[in-house]
Amino acid sequence: MLKWIGILALPLALCAQATAPQAAAPQTAAPQAAASGPNHYVGSAVCKTCHPDVTLNFYKNPHYKSVASGKEAPEKTGCEGCHGAGGNHVAARGGKMTIPHAFSQMTPKQVLDDCLQCHSKDISKANIQRSIHTESDVVCSNCHSIHKPATPKFLLTKVQRELCYDCHQSVRAQFDMPVKHRVNEGAVQCSDCHNPHGTFASTWSTGLNSRMVDQSPGGEEACVKCHQEKRGPFVYEHAAIRVGGCETCHSPHGSMYSKLLRRPVVYTLCLECHNGAGSGVSAAGVLGQSSAHNMLDPRFQNCTLCHSRIHGSNSDANLLR
């Protein structure tokens, strides 16, 4: 009898083992079913459960105002305002593939489009889609870090000059020249002269857009933000400034010569333009053949000694003092 009981017990045990996983199957399959269903917004408070390191200081972030206002729609509020609805992500218990907008997995165009959902109304970013940065696939997340910024202002991944130097190595060298704008010392920043999001300047006429040199609505160059005494408008303008701008004579980042000039001696710089017949100053004058200006005479080798108003004058057509 005991022998038959043992033979019957063995199939019953095997049946129990075979049916046990089937009973537990619905519990493990539930998150997958939820993750594949319609997504929905869960709110930033739910994100805090798994991401306390991110939410700890998020109240200091400019993006927190979407949470604090309480007036924004769910798709523009907090974490889900950038990353998309988090219902599937929560149901699946994490994973980048369940985040609609996981920035590390997105293409440059997707990143740009995501940020422009809110920032498209900012006039300083109006030209970002045609900027040289965007054309080179340098987008928001390459320069900005929302959760771990190195600078509170602008949320940059690094100090601004070091961030720009990552790509613009030749400019770094220019700021080490004897005469330079004091960017490395922190007195001036790249964004004081450049708009990294693009400018309104025409690439074809001035080339300023390719270098993203910032301009005022009136078309003034960035230089006059600081050098206001050169602003004008003047009754008599120096044509070189009107046509080519300040960079006709100056190297804006750094130079080996005084006042950031492109040449070591003033008169050689002036002769690049003033070298035609009838101008009173000519290339022949260097040999002492000009009746008006003998360039061998040291008195005439410093043009600005007499023509001191070289940036423009309200009293003299020849820009004399």
C-alpha positions as CSV (number, residue, x, y, z in Angstrom):
1,M,0.0,0.0,0.0
2,L,2.8,2.5,0.9
3,K,4.4,1.7,-2.4
4,W,1.3,2.7,-4.4
5,I,0.9,5.9,-2.3
6,G,4.4,6.9,-3.2
7,I,3.8,6.3,-6.9
8,L,0.7,8.4,-6.9
9,A,2.3,11.3,-4.8
10,L,5.1,11.8,-7.4
11,P,2.8,13.0,-10.3
12,L,0.8,15.2,-7.9
13,A,4.0,17.0,-6.8
14,L,5.1,17.4,-10.4
15,C,1.7,18.9,-11.3
16,A,1.9,21.3,-8.4
17,Q,5.4,22.6,-9.6
18,A,4.1,23.0,-13.1
19,T,1.0,25.0,-12.1
20,A,2.8,27.3,-9.6
21,P,4.6,29.6,-12.1
22,Q,1.3,30.0,-14.0
23,A,-0.4,31.4,-10.9
24,A,2.4,34.0,-10.5
25,A,2.6,34.9,-14.2
26,P,0.0,37.7,-14.1
27,Q,1.9,39.5,-11.3
28,T,5.1,39.8,-13.3
29,A,3.4,40.6,-16.6
30,A,1.3,43.4,-15.1
31,P,4.0,46.2,-15.4
32,Q,4.8,45.2,-19.0
33,A,1.1,45.4,-19.9
34,A,0.8,48.8,-18.2
35,A,4.0,50.1,-19.9
36,S,2.6,49.2,-23.3
37,G,-0.7,50.8,-22.7
38,P,-1.7,54.4,-23.0
39,N,0.9,56.7,-21.3
40,H,-0.2,59.3,-18.7
41,Y,1.2,62.1,-16.6
42,V,2.0,61.2,-13.0
43,G,3.5,64.5,-11.6
44,S,7.0,65.5,-10.4
45,A,6.3,64.2,-6.9
46,V,6.3,60.6,-8.2
47,C,9.6,61.2,-9.9
48,K,11.1,62.2,-6.5
49,T,10.7,58.7,-5.2
50,C,13.4,57.3,-7.4
51,H,15.4,60.4,-8.3
52,P,15.9,62.3,-4.9
53,D,19.4,63.5,-6.0
54,V,17.8,65.3,-8.9
55,T,14.8,66.8,-7.1
56,L,16.8,67.8,-4.0
57,N,18.0,71.1,-5.4
58,F,15.5,71.4,-8.3
59,Y,13.7,74.2,-6.5
60,K,16.7,76.4,-7.2
61,N,16.5,75.7,-11.0
62,P,14.8,78.2,-13.3
63,H,12.7,75.4,-14.7
64,Y,11.1,74.9,-11.2
65,K,8.8,77.9,-11.9
66,S,6.6,75.6,-14.0
67,V,6.0,73.6,-10.9
68,A,5.6,76.5,-8.5
69,S,3.2,78.4,-10.6
70,G,0.6,75.6,-10.6
71,K,-0.9,77.1,-13.8
72,E,1.0,75.2,-16.5
73,A,-0.5,72.2,-18.3
74,P,1.0,68.7,-17.3
75,E,3.0,68.5,-20.5
76,K,4.8,71.7,-19.5
77,T,5.2,71.1,-15.8
78,G,8.3,69.9,-13.9
79,C,10.1,66.7,-15.0
80,E,7.5,65.6,-17.5
81,G,7.6,69.0,-19.2
82,C,11.0,68.0,-20.7
83,H,10.9,64.2,-20.5
84,G,7.3,63.5,-21.4
85,A,4.6,61.6,-19.6
86,G,6.0,59.2,-17.0
87,G,3.2,56.7,-16.5
88,N,4.9,53.9,-18.5
89,H,8.2,54.6,-16.9
90,V,6.8,54.2,-13.4
91,A,4.8,51.1,-14.4
92,A,8.0,49.5,-15.9
93,R,9.9,50.4,-12.7
94,G,12.5,52.5,-14.6
95,G,14.5,52.1,-17.8
96,K,15.5,54.7,-20.4
97,M,13.5,53.1,-23.1
98,T,10.2,53.9,-21.3
99,I,11.0,57.6,-21.1
100,P,9.4,59.4,-24.1
101,H,12.2,62.0,-24.1
102,A,15.4,60.5,-22.8
103,F,17.9,63.2,-23.8
104,S,20.9,60.8,-24.0
105,Q,19.0,58.7,-26.5
106,M,17.7,61.6,-28.6
107,T,19.0,63.0,-31.9
108,P,20.2,66.7,-32.0
109,K,17.1,67.8,-33.8
110,Q,14.8,66.1,-31.2
111,V,16.7,67.8,-28.4
112,L,16.4,71.2,-30.1
113,D,12.7,70.7,-30.8
114,D,12.0,69.6,-27.2
115,C,13.7,72.7,-25.7
116,L,12.0,75.0,-28.2
117,Q,8.6,74.0,-27.0
118,C,9.1,76.6,-24.2
119,H,12.0,78.7,-25.4
120,S,10.8,79.5,-28.9
121,K,9.3,82.8,-27.7
122,D,12.7,84.1,-26.5
123,I,13.9,86.7,-29.0
124,S,17.6,85.8,-28.2
125,K,17.0,82.3,-29.6
126,A,15.0,83.4,-32.6
127,N,17.8,82.4,-35.0
128,I,19.0,79.2,-33.4
129,Q,17.7,76.9,-36.1
130,R,19.9,78.7,-38.7
131,S,22.9,79.3,-36.4
132,I,26.3,77.7,-37.2
133,H,26.0,75.7,-33.9
134,T,22.8,74.0,-35.0
135,E,24.2,73.4,-38.5
136,S,27.1,71.6,-36.8
137,D,24.8,69.5,-34.6
138,V,25.8,71.4,-31.4
139,V,22.5,71.8,-29.6
140,C,21.2,72.7,-26.1
141,S,22.3,69.6,-24.2
142,N,25.9,70.0,-25.5
143,C,26.3,73.3,-23.5
144,H,23.6,73.2,-20.9
145,S,23.0,70.8,-18.0
146,I,19.6,71.1,-16.3
147,H,20.3,68.8,-13.4
148,K,24.1,69.3,-12.7
149,P,25.1,72.7,-14.0
150,A,28.6,74.1,-13.2
151,T,27.2,77.7,-13.3
152,P,23.8,78.6,-11.7
153,K,23.3,81.3,-14.4
154,F,22.5,79.8,-17.8
155,L,22.9,76.3,-16.4
156,L,26.1,75.7,-18.3
157,T,28.0,72.4,-18.1
158,K,31.3,74.3,-17.5
159,V,32.5,77.9,-16.9
160,Q,31.6,79.7,-20.0
161,R,35.0,80.4,-21.4
162,E,36.2,76.8,-20.8
163,L,33.0,75.5,-22.5
164,C,33.7,77.7,-25.6
165,Y,37.4,76.7,-25.6
166,D,36.4,73.1,-26.0
167,C,35.7,73.8,-29.7
168,H,37.4,77.1,-30.3
169,Q,41.0,76.3,-29.5
170,S,42.4,79.0,-31.8
171,V,40.5,81.6,-29.9
172,R,42.0,80.4,-26.6
173,A,45.5,81.1,-28.1
174,Q,44.5,84.6,-29.1
175,F,43.4,85.4,-25.5
176,D,47.0,84.6,-24.4
177,M,48.5,87.4,-26.6
178,P,50.0,90.5,-25.0
179,V,47.1,92.7,-25.9
180,K,43.7,91.1,-25.5
181,H,40.2,91.4,-24.1
182,R,40.3,90.0,-20.5
183,V,38.2,87.0,-21.0
184,N,40.6,84.6,-19.1
185,E,40.6,87.0,-16.2
186,G,36.8,87.0,-16.0
187,A,36.3,90.7,-16.8
188,V,34.6,89.8,-20.2
189,Q,32.6,86.8,-21.3
190,C,32.2,85.3,-24.8
191,S,28.5,86.0,-24.6
192,D,29.1,89.7,-24.1
193,C,30.0,89.9,-27.8
194,H,28.6,86.6,-29.3
195,N,25.1,85.2,-29.2
196,P,25.6,81.4,-29.2
197,H,22.0,80.9,-30.4
198,G,22.5,82.8,-33.7
199,T,22.0,86.4,-34.7
200,F,19.9,88.5,-37.1
201,A,23.0,89.5,-39.1
202,S,23.2,88.4,-42.7
203,T,25.8,85.8,-43.5
204,W,26.2,87.0,-47.0
205,S,26.7,90.7,-46.4
206,T,28.9,90.8,-43.3
207,G,29.6,87.2,-42.3
208,L,28.7,88.1,-38.7
209,N,26.1,85.3,-38.5
210,S,28.7,82.7,-39.1
211,R,30.6,84.0,-36.1
212,M,27.4,84.8,-34.2
213,V,28.5,88.3,-33.3
214,D,25.7,89.9,-31.4
215,Q,24.1,93.1,-32.6
216,S,21.6,95.6,-31.2
217,P,18.2,96.0,-32.9
218,G,19.6,99.1,-34.5
219,G,22.4,97.1,-36.1
220,E,25.2,98.3,-33.9
221,E,28.2,96.1,-33.3
222,A,28.8,94.5,-29.9
223,C,31.9,96.7,-29.5
224,V,29.8,99.8,-28.7
225,K,28.3,98.1,-25.6
226,C,31.5,99.0,-23.8
227,H,33.1,101.5,-26.1
228,Q,30.2,103.9,-26.1
229,E,32.3,107.0,-27.1
230,K,32.7,105.3,-30.5
231,R,28.9,104.9,-30.9
232,G,27.8,107.8,-33.1
233,P,26.0,108.5,-35.3
234,F,28.4,110.9,-36.7
235,V,28.0,113.6,-39.4
236,Y,31.2,112.5,-41.0
237,E,31.7,108.7,-40.8
238,H,34.9,106.7,-41.4
239,A,33.9,104.6,-44.4
240,A,36.0,101.6,-43.2
241,I,33.9,101.3,-40.0
242,R,30.6,101.6,-41.8
243,V,31.5,99.0,-44.5
244,G,33.7,96.5,-42.6
245,G,33.1,97.4,-39.0
246,C,35.6,97.6,-36.1
247,E,37.4,94.4,-37.2
248,T,38.7,96.3,-40.3
249,C,41.5,97.7,-38.1
250,H,41.3,95.7,-34.8
251,S,41.7,92.0,-33.9
252,P,38.9,91.6,-31.3
253,H,40.2,88.6,-29.4
254,G,43.9,89.4,-29.1
255,S,46.9,91.0,-30.9
256,M,50.6,91.5,-30.7
257,Y,50.1,95.2,-31.2
258,S,48.8,98.1,-29.2
259,K,45.1,98.7,-29.2
260,L,44.4,95.3,-30.8
261,L,45.5,96.7,-34.1
262,R,46.1,94.3,-37.0
263,R,49.5,96.0,-38.0
264,P,52.3,97.1,-35.8
265,V,52.5,100.7,-37.2
266,V,49.5,102.9,-37.6
267,Y,50.3,104.4,-41.0
268,T,50.8,100.9,-42.6
269,L,47.3,100.1,-41.5
270,C,45.9,103.3,-43.0
271,L,47.7,102.7,-46.3
272,E,45.7,99.5,-46.8
273,C,42.8,101.7,-47.8
274,H,44.3,105.2,-48.4
275,N,46.6,104.2,-51.3
276,G,44.9,105.8,-54.3
277,A,45.8,108.9,-56.4
278,G,44.2,112.1,-55.2
279,S,43.9,111.0,-51.6
280,G,46.8,113.0,-50.4
281,V,48.3,109.9,-49.0
282,S,49.6,107.1,-51.3
283,A,51.8,104.1,-51.4
284,A,54.3,106.3,-53.3
285,G,54.3,108.5,-50.2
286,V,56.3,105.8,-48.5
287,L,59.2,106.8,-50.8
288,G,58.7,110.4,-50.0
289,Q,57.0,111.3,-53.3
290,S,53.7,112.7,-51.9
291,S,53.4,116.5,-51.9
292,A,50.9,116.4,-49.0
293,H,52.4,113.7,-46.8
294,N,56.0,112.6,-46.8
295,M,55.8,109.3,-45.1
296,L,59.6,109.3,-44.5
297,D,59.0,112.2,-42.1
298,P,58.2,110.7,-38.6
299,R,55.6,113.5,-38.2
300,F,53.4,111.9,-40.8
301,Q,53.9,108.3,-39.7
302,N,51.4,108.6,-36.9
303,C,48.2,109.4,-38.9
304,T,46.1,109.7,-35.7
305,L,48.2,112.6,-34.5
306,C,46.2,114.8,-36.8
307,H,43.3,112.6,-37.8
308,S,42.3,111.8,-34.2
309,R,38.6,111.3,-34.9
310,I,39.1,108.2,-36.9
311,H,35.9,106.6,-35.6
312,G,33.8,109.5,-36.8
313,S,33.5,113.3,-36.5
314,N,30.8,115.8,-36.2
315,S,32.9,118.8,-37.3
316,D,35.5,117.8,-39.9
317,A,35.2,115.7,-43.1
318,N,38.8,114.7,-42.9
319,L,38.3,113.5,-39.3
320,L,40.8,116.0,-38.0
321,R,40.9,116.9,-34.3
